[in-house]
Amino acid sequence: MRHGHENPEIGLYRYVVERSFDRCMWQIVERKAKFISQIMRGHLDVVVASLR
């Protein structure tokens, strides 16, 4: 639970305009997050195969 709040969860919203620099940056961050997640789970073979 967050300090000072009675609700255990919060909602996050991200608004990005299509064909914008923000969208491009979000896609880069998303790819990096997937890559890191696969490495942390030990599924590097999936990453290597998808990069070919």
mmCIF file of the N, C-alpha and C atoms, coordinates in Angstrom:
data_MODEL
# 
_entry.id   MODEL 
# 
loop_
_atom_site.group_PDB 
_atom_site.id 
_atom_site.type_symbol 
_atom_site.label_atom_id 
_atom_site.label_alt_id 
_atom_site.label_comp_id 
_atom_site.label_asym_id 
_atom_site.label_entity_id 
_atom_site.label_seq_id 
_atom_site.pdbx_PDB_ins_code 
_atom_site.Cartn_x 
_atom_site.Cartn_y 
_atom_site.Cartn_z 
_atom_site.occupancy 
_atom_site.B_iso_or_equiv 
_atom_site.pdbx_formal_charge 
_atom_site.auth_seq_id 
_atom_site.auth_comp_id 
_atom_site.auth_asym_id 
_atom_site.auth_atom_id 
_atom_site.pdbx_PDB_model_num 
ATOM 1   N N  . MET A 1 1  ? 0.846  -1.180  0.000   1.00 0.00 ? 1  MET A N  1 
ATOM 2   C CA . MET A 1 1  ? 0.000  0.000   0.000   1.00 0.00 ? 1  MET A CA 1 
ATOM 3   C C  . MET A 1 1  ? 0.888  1.238   0.000   1.00 0.00 ? 1  MET A C  1 
ATOM 4   N N  . ARG A 1 2  ? 0.485  2.209   -0.781  1.00 0.00 ? 2  ARG A N  1 
ATOM 5   C CA . ARG A 1 2  ? 1.258  3.443   -0.843  1.00 0.00 ? 2  ARG A CA 1 
ATOM 6   C C  . ARG A 1 2  ? 0.950  4.328   0.364   1.00 0.00 ? 2  ARG A C  1 
ATOM 7   N N  . HIS A 1 3  ? 1.938  5.025   0.844   1.00 0.00 ? 3  HIS A N  1 
ATOM 8   C CA . HIS A 1 3  ? 1.801  5.898   2.016   1.00 0.00 ? 3  HIS A CA 1 
ATOM 9   C C  . HIS A 1 3  ? 0.747  6.982   1.761   1.00 0.00 ? 3  HIS A C  1 
ATOM 10  N N  . GLY A 1 4  ? -0.211 7.090   2.654   1.00 0.00 ? 4  GLY A N  1 
ATOM 11  C CA . GLY A 1 4  ? -1.214 8.138   2.571   1.00 0.00 ? 4  GLY A CA 1 
ATOM 12  C C  . GLY A 1 4  ? -2.417 7.806   1.711   1.00 0.00 ? 4  GLY A C  1 
ATOM 13  N N  . HIS A 1 5  ? -2.426 6.640   1.081   1.00 0.00 ? 5  HIS A N  1 
ATOM 14  C CA . HIS A 1 5  ? -3.539 6.251   0.222   1.00 0.00 ? 5  HIS A CA 1 
ATOM 15  C C  . HIS A 1 5  ? -4.204 4.996   0.774   1.00 0.00 ? 5  HIS A C  1 
ATOM 16  N N  . GLU A 1 6  ? -5.511 4.940   0.657   1.00 0.00 ? 6  GLU A N  1 
ATOM 17  C CA . GLU A 1 6  ? -6.240 3.787   1.160   1.00 0.00 ? 6  GLU A CA 1 
ATOM 18  C C  . GLU A 1 6  ? -6.355 2.676   0.130   1.00 0.00 ? 6  GLU A C  1 
ATOM 19  N N  . ASN A 1 7  ? -6.181 2.991   -1.148  1.00 0.00 ? 7  ASN A N  1 
ATOM 20  C CA . ASN A 1 7  ? -6.283 1.985   -2.201  1.00 0.00 ? 7  ASN A CA 1 
ATOM 21  C C  . ASN A 1 7  ? -4.934 1.312   -2.430  1.00 0.00 ? 7  ASN A C  1 
ATOM 22  N N  . PRO A 1 8  ? -4.903 -0.022  -2.524  1.00 0.00 ? 8  PRO A N  1 
ATOM 23  C CA . PRO A 1 8  ? -3.625 -0.727  -2.698  1.00 0.00 ? 8  PRO A CA 1 
ATOM 24  C C  . PRO A 1 8  ? -3.054 -0.605  -4.112  1.00 0.00 ? 8  PRO A C  1 
ATOM 25  N N  . GLU A 1 9  ? -3.865 -0.182  -5.080  1.00 0.00 ? 9  GLU A N  1 
ATOM 26  C CA . GLU A 1 9  ? -3.403 -0.088  -6.459  1.00 0.00 ? 9  GLU A CA 1 
ATOM 27  C C  . GLU A 1 9  ? -3.744 1.275   -7.050  1.00 0.00 ? 9  GLU A C  1 
ATOM 28  N N  . ILE A 1 10 ? -2.985 1.657   -8.053  1.00 0.00 ? 10 ILE A N  1 
ATOM 29  C CA . ILE A 1 10 ? -3.263 2.885   -8.787  1.00 0.00 ? 10 ILE A CA 1 
ATOM 30  C C  . ILE A 1 10 ? -3.300 2.549   -10.281 1.00 0.00 ? 10 ILE A C  1 
ATOM 31  N N  . GLY A 1 11 ? -3.859 3.404   -11.086 1.00 0.00 ? 11 GLY A N  1 
ATOM 32  C CA . GLY A 1 11 ? -3.885 3.214   -12.537 1.00 0.00 ? 11 GLY A CA 1 
ATOM 33  C C  . GLY A 1 11 ? -2.931 4.195   -13.201 1.00 0.00 ? 11 GLY A C  1 
ATOM 34  N N  . LEU A 1 12 ? -2.200 3.713   -14.177 1.00 0.00 ? 12 LEU A N  1 
ATOM 35  C CA . LEU A 1 12 ? -1.293 4.570   -14.935 1.00 0.00 ? 12 LEU A CA 1 
ATOM 36  C C  . LEU A 1 12 ? -1.769 4.636   -16.381 1.00 0.00 ? 12 LEU A C  1 
ATOM 37  N N  . TYR A 1 13 ? -1.793 5.816   -16.939 1.00 0.00 ? 13 TYR A N  1 
ATOM 38  C CA . TYR A 1 13 ? -2.196 6.003   -18.326 1.00 0.00 ? 13 TYR A CA 1 
ATOM 39  C C  . TYR A 1 13 ? -1.091 6.736   -19.070 1.00 0.00 ? 13 TYR A C  1 
ATOM 40  N N  . ARG A 1 14 ? -0.840 6.283   -20.277 1.00 0.00 ? 14 ARG A N  1 
ATOM 41  C CA . ARG A 1 14 ? 0.170  6.934   -21.116 1.00 0.00 ? 14 ARG A CA 1 
ATOM 42  C C  . ARG A 1 14 ? -0.492 7.302   -22.432 1.00 0.00 ? 14 ARG A C  1 
ATOM 43  N N  . TYR A 1 15 ? -0.398 8.549   -22.795 1.00 0.00 ? 15 TYR A N  1 
ATOM 44  C CA . TYR A 1 15 ? -0.982 9.016   -24.044 1.00 0.00 ? 15 TYR A CA 1 
ATOM 45  C C  . TYR A 1 15 ? 0.152  9.392   -24.988 1.00 0.00 ? 15 TYR A C  1 
ATOM 46  N N  . VAL A 1 16 ? 0.133  8.792   -26.172 1.00 0.00 ? 16 VAL A N  1 
ATOM 47  C CA . VAL A 1 16 ? 1.176  9.050   -27.155 1.00 0.00 ? 16 VAL A CA 1 
ATOM 48  C C  . VAL A 1 16 ? 0.508  9.281   -28.505 1.00 0.00 ? 16 VAL A C  1 
ATOM 49  N N  . VAL A 1 17 ? 0.954  10.295  -29.214 1.00 0.00 ? 17 VAL A N  1 
ATOM 50  C CA . VAL A 1 17 ? 0.404  10.626  -30.521 1.00 0.00 ? 17 VAL A CA 1 
ATOM 51  C C  . VAL A 1 17 ? 1.065  9.763   -31.587 1.00 0.00 ? 17 VAL A C  1 
ATOM 52  N N  . GLU A 1 18 ? 0.238  9.209   -32.512 1.00 0.00 ? 18 GLU A N  1 
ATOM 53  C CA . GLU A 1 18 ? 0.787  8.395   -33.592 1.00 0.00 ? 18 GLU A CA 1 
ATOM 54  C C  . GLU A 1 18 ? 1.726  9.235   -34.464 1.00 0.00 ? 18 GLU A C  1 
ATOM 55  N N  . ARG A 1 19 ? 2.707  8.566   -35.038 1.00 0.00 ? 19 ARG A N  1 
ATOM 56  C CA . ARG A 1 19 ? 3.708  9.188   -35.919 1.00 0.00 ? 19 ARG A CA 1 
ATOM 57  C C  . ARG A 1 19 ? 4.385  10.381  -35.254 1.00 0.00 ? 19 ARG A C  1 
ATOM 58  N N  . SER A 1 20 ? 4.760  10.219  -34.002 1.00 0.00 ? 20 SER A N  1 
ATOM 59  C CA . SER A 1 20 ? 5.459  11.281  -33.274 1.00 0.00 ? 20 SER A CA 1 
ATOM 60  C C  . SER A 1 20 ? 6.761  10.739  -32.705 1.00 0.00 ? 20 SER A C  1 
ATOM 61  N N  . PHE A 1 21 ? 7.603  11.646  -32.276 1.00 0.00 ? 21 PHE A N  1 
ATOM 62  C CA . PHE A 1 21 ? 8.863  11.251  -31.645 1.00 0.00 ? 21 PHE A CA 1 
ATOM 63  C C  . PHE A 1 21 ? 8.583  10.477  -30.362 1.00 0.00 ? 21 PHE A C  1 
ATOM 64  N N  . ASP A 1 22 ? 7.546  10.877  -29.618 1.00 0.00 ? 22 ASP A N  1 
ATOM 65  C CA . ASP A 1 22 ? 7.188  10.175  -28.381 1.00 0.00 ? 22 ASP A CA 1 
ATOM 66  C C  . ASP A 1 22 ? 6.863  8.710   -28.661 1.00 0.00 ? 22 ASP A C  1 
ATOM 67  N N  . ARG A 1 23 ? 6.105  8.452   -29.717 1.00 0.00 ? 23 ARG A N  1 
ATOM 68  C CA . ARG A 1 23 ? 5.757  7.077   -30.060 1.00 0.00 ? 23 ARG A CA 1 
ATOM 69  C C  . ARG A 1 23 ? 7.014  6.276   -30.383 1.00 0.00 ? 23 ARG A C  1 
ATOM 70  N N  . CYS A 1 24 ? 7.907  6.870   -31.136 1.00 0.00 ? 24 CYS A N  1 
ATOM 71  C CA . CYS A 1 24 ? 9.166  6.206   -31.475 1.00 0.00 ? 24 CYS A CA 1 
ATOM 72  C C  . CYS A 1 24 ? 9.947  5.856   -30.210 1.00 0.00 ? 24 CYS A C  1 
ATOM 73  N N  . MET A 1 25 ? 10.031 6.791   -29.284 1.00 0.00 ? 25 MET A N  1 
ATOM 74  C CA . MET A 1 25 ? 10.771 6.552   -28.045 1.00 0.00 ? 25 MET A CA 1 
ATOM 75  C C  . MET A 1 25 ? 10.094 5.472   -27.201 1.00 0.00 ? 25 MET A C  1 
ATOM 76  N N  . TRP A 1 26 ? 8.761  5.444   -27.138 1.00 0.00 ? 26 TRP A N  1 
ATOM 77  C CA . TRP A 1 26 ? 8.054  4.414   -26.377 1.00 0.00 ? 26 TRP A CA 1 
ATOM 78  C C  . TRP A 1 26 ? 8.304  3.039   -26.968 1.00 0.00 ? 26 TRP A C  1 
ATOM 79  N N  . GLN A 1 27 ? 8.371  2.953   -28.306 1.00 0.00 ? 27 GLN A N  1 
ATOM 80  C CA . GLN A 1 27 ? 8.639  1.666   -28.949 1.00 0.00 ? 27 GLN A CA 1 
ATOM 81  C C  . GLN A 1 27 ? 10.043 1.176   -28.607 1.00 0.00 ? 27 GLN A C  1 
ATOM 82  N N  . ILE A 1 28 ? 11.003 2.073   -28.561 1.00 0.00 ? 28 ILE A N  1 
ATOM 83  C CA . ILE A 1 28 ? 12.374 1.703   -28.194 1.00 0.00 ? 28 ILE A CA 1 
ATOM 84  C C  . ILE A 1 28 ? 12.417 1.201   -26.752 1.00 0.00 ? 28 ILE A C  1 
ATOM 85  N N  . VAL A 1 29 ? 11.762 1.915   -25.860 1.00 0.00 ? 29 VAL A N  1 
ATOM 86  C CA . VAL A 1 29 ? 11.731 1.519   -24.448 1.00 0.00 ? 29 VAL A CA 1 
ATOM 87  C C  . VAL A 1 29 ? 11.030 0.166   -24.301 1.00 0.00 ? 29 VAL A C  1 
ATOM 88  N N  . GLU A 1 30 ? 9.944  -0.044  -25.049 1.00 0.00 ? 30 GLU A N  1 
ATOM 89  C CA . GLU A 1 30 ? 9.214  -1.308  -24.983 1.00 0.00 ? 30 GLU A CA 1 
ATOM 90  C C  . GLU A 1 30 ? 10.093 -2.471  -25.451 1.00 0.00 ? 30 GLU A C  1 
ATOM 91  N N  . ARG A 1 31 ? 10.831 -2.280  -26.546 1.00 0.00 ? 31 ARG A N  1 
ATOM 92  C CA . ARG A 1 31 ? 11.732 -3.333  -27.038 1.00 0.00 ? 31 ARG A CA 1 
ATOM 93  C C  . ARG A 1 31 ? 12.818 -3.653  -26.026 1.00 0.00 ? 31 ARG A C  1 
ATOM 94  N N  . LYS A 1 32 ? 13.386 -2.626  -25.421 1.00 0.00 ? 32 LYS A N  1 
ATOM 95  C CA . LYS A 1 32 ? 14.423 -2.841  -24.408 1.00 0.00 ? 32 LYS A CA 1 
ATOM 96  C C  . LYS A 1 32 ? 13.861 -3.592  -23.206 1.00 0.00 ? 32 LYS A C  1 
ATOM 97  N N  . ALA A 1 33 ? 12.648 -3.240  -22.776 1.00 0.00 ? 33 ALA A N  1 
ATOM 98  C CA . ALA A 1 33 ? 12.032 -3.903  -21.632 1.00 0.00 ? 33 ALA A CA 1 
ATOM 99  C C  . ALA A 1 33 ? 11.781 -5.379  -21.925 1.00 0.00 ? 33 ALA A C  1 
ATOM 100 N N  . LYS A 1 34 ? 11.309 -5.693  -23.135 1.00 0.00 ? 34 LYS A N  1 
ATOM 101 C CA . LYS A 1 34 ? 11.088 -7.089  -23.506 1.00 0.00 ? 34 LYS A CA 1 
ATOM 102 C C  . LYS A 1 34 ? 12.401 -7.857  -23.530 1.00 0.00 ? 34 LYS A C  1 
ATOM 103 N N  . PHE A 1 35 ? 13.433 -7.244  -24.075 1.00 0.00 ? 35 PHE A N  1 
ATOM 104 C CA . PHE A 1 35 ? 14.758 -7.869  -24.146 1.00 0.00 ? 35 PHE A CA 1 
ATOM 105 C C  . PHE A 1 35 ? 15.279 -8.180  -22.743 1.00 0.00 ? 35 PHE A C  1 
ATOM 106 N N  . ILE A 1 36 ? 15.207 -7.202  -21.851 1.00 0.00 ? 36 ILE A N  1 
ATOM 107 C CA . ILE A 1 36 ? 15.684 -7.380  -20.478 1.00 0.00 ? 36 ILE A CA 1 
ATOM 108 C C  . ILE A 1 36 ? 14.866 -8.457  -19.767 1.00 0.00 ? 36 ILE A C  1 
ATOM 109 N N  . SER A 1 37 ? 13.560 -8.453  -19.974 1.00 0.00 ? 37 SER A N  1 
ATOM 110 C CA . SER A 1 37 ? 12.687 -9.451  -19.356 1.00 0.00 ? 37 SER A CA 1 
ATOM 111 C C  . SER A 1 37 ? 13.053 -10.861 -19.810 1.00 0.00 ? 37 SER A C  1 
ATOM 112 N N  . GLN A 1 38 ? 13.330 -11.021 -21.103 1.00 0.00 ? 38 GLN A N  1 
ATOM 113 C CA . GLN A 1 38 ? 13.698 -12.331 -21.622 1.00 0.00 ? 38 GLN A CA 1 
ATOM 114 C C  . GLN A 1 38 ? 15.037 -12.792 -21.058 1.00 0.00 ? 38 GLN A C  1 
ATOM 115 N N  . ILE A 1 39 ? 15.964 -11.883 -20.923 1.00 0.00 ? 39 ILE A N  1 
ATOM 116 C CA . ILE A 1 39 ? 17.269 -12.229 -20.340 1.00 0.00 ? 39 ILE A CA 1 
ATOM 117 C C  . ILE A 1 39 ? 17.102 -12.654 -18.881 1.00 0.00 ? 39 ILE A C  1 
ATOM 118 N N  . MET A 1 40 ? 16.308 -11.893 -18.132 1.00 0.00 ? 40 MET A N  1 
ATOM 119 C CA . MET A 1 40 ? 16.114 -12.192 -16.719 1.00 0.00 ? 40 MET A CA 1 
ATOM 120 C C  . MET A 1 40 ? 15.434 -13.544 -16.510 1.00 0.00 ? 40 MET A C  1 
ATOM 121 N N  . ARG A 1 41 ? 14.577 -13.955 -17.447 1.00 0.00 ? 41 ARG A N  1 
ATOM 122 C CA . ARG A 1 41 ? 13.900 -15.250 -17.343 1.00 0.00 ? 41 ARG A CA 1 
ATOM 123 C C  . ARG A 1 41 ? 14.726 -16.381 -17.933 1.00 0.00 ? 41 ARG A C  1 
ATOM 124 N N  . GLY A 1 42 ? 15.837 -16.041 -18.598 1.00 0.00 ? 42 GLY A N  1 
ATOM 125 C CA . GLY A 1 42 ? 16.686 -17.062 -19.186 1.00 0.00 ? 42 GLY A CA 1 
ATOM 126 C C  . GLY A 1 42 ? 16.226 -17.523 -20.554 1.00 0.00 ? 42 GLY A C  1 
ATOM 127 N N  . HIS A 1 43 ? 15.467 -16.691 -21.262 1.00 0.00 ? 43 HIS A N  1 
ATOM 128 C CA . HIS A 1 43 ? 14.968 -17.036 -22.590 1.00 0.00 ? 43 HIS A CA 1 
ATOM 129 C C  . HIS A 1 43 ? 15.725 -16.262 -23.668 1.00 0.00 ? 43 HIS A C  1 
ATOM 130 N N  . LEU A 1 44 ? 17.026 -16.203 -23.551 1.00 0.00 ? 44 LEU A N  1 
ATOM 131 C CA . LEU A 1 44 ? 17.832 -15.432 -24.484 1.00 0.00 ? 44 LEU A CA 1 
ATOM 132 C C  . LEU A 1 44 ? 17.755 -15.991 -25.897 1.00 0.00 ? 44 LEU A C  1 
ATOM 133 N N  . ASP A 1 45 ? 17.554 -17.304 -26.059 1.00 0.00 ? 45 ASP A N  1 
ATOM 134 C CA . ASP A 1 45 ? 17.473 -17.901 -27.387 1.00 0.00 ? 45 ASP A CA 1 
ATOM 135 C C  . ASP A 1 45 ? 16.338 -17.295 -28.207 1.00 0.00 ? 45 ASP A C  1 
ATOM 136 N N  . VAL A 1 46 ? 15.243 -16.907 -27.561 1.00 0.00 ? 46 VAL A N  1 
ATOM 137 C CA . VAL A 1 46 ? 14.122 -16.281 -28.261 1.00 0.00 ? 46 VAL A CA 1 
ATOM 138 C C  . VAL A 1 46 ? 14.537 -14.913 -28.769 1.00 0.00 ? 46 VAL A C  1 
ATOM 139 N N  . VAL A 1 47 ? 15.293 -14.180 -27.967 1.00 0.00 ? 47 VAL A N  1 
ATOM 140 C CA . VAL A 1 47 ? 15.759 -12.849 -28.349 1.00 0.00 ? 47 VAL A CA 1 
ATOM 141 C C  . VAL A 1 47 ? 16.704 -12.956 -29.527 1.00 0.00 ? 47 VAL A C  1 
ATOM 142 N N  . VAL A 1 48 ? 17.662 -13.853 -29.455 1.00 0.00 ? 48 VAL A N  1 
ATOM 143 C CA . VAL A 1 48 ? 18.651 -14.012 -30.516 1.00 0.00 ? 48 VAL A CA 1 
ATOM 144 C C  . VAL A 1 48 ? 17.968 -14.403 -31.823 1.00 0.00 ? 48 VAL A C  1 
ATOM 145 N N  . ALA A 1 49 ? 16.997 -15.288 -31.767 1.00 0.00 ? 49 ALA A N  1 
ATOM 146 C CA . ALA A 1 49 ? 16.283 -15.715 -32.962 1.00 0.00 ? 49 ALA A CA 1 
ATOM 147 C C  . ALA A 1 49 ? 15.484 -14.569 -33.559 1.00 0.00 ? 49 ALA A C  1 
ATOM 148 N N  . SER A 1 50 ? 14.910 -13.710 -32.718 1.00 0.00 ? 50 SER A N  1 
ATOM 149 C CA . SER A 1 50 ? 14.096 -12.607 -33.232 1.00 0.00 ? 50 SER A CA 1 
ATOM 150 C C  . SER A 1 50 ? 14.955 -11.487 -33.816 1.00 0.00 ? 50 SER A C  1 
ATOM 151 N N  . LEU A 1 51 ? 16.224 -11.417 -33.477 1.00 0.00 ? 51 LEU A N  1 
ATOM 152 C CA . LEU A 1 51 ? 17.104 -10.381 -34.004 1.00 0.00 ? 51 LEU A CA 1 
ATOM 153 C C  . LEU A 1 51 ? 17.646 -10.720 -35.390 1.00 0.00 ? 51 LEU A C  1 
ATOM 154 N N  . ARG A 1 52 ? 17.508 -11.973 -35.786 1.00 0.00 ? 52 ARG A N  1 
ATOM 155 C CA . ARG A 1 52 ? 18.031 -12.378 -37.095 1.00 0.00 ? 52 ARG A CA 1 
ATOM 156 C C  . ARG A 1 52 ? 17.144 -11.959 -38.215 1.00 0.00 ? 52 ARG A C  1 
# 
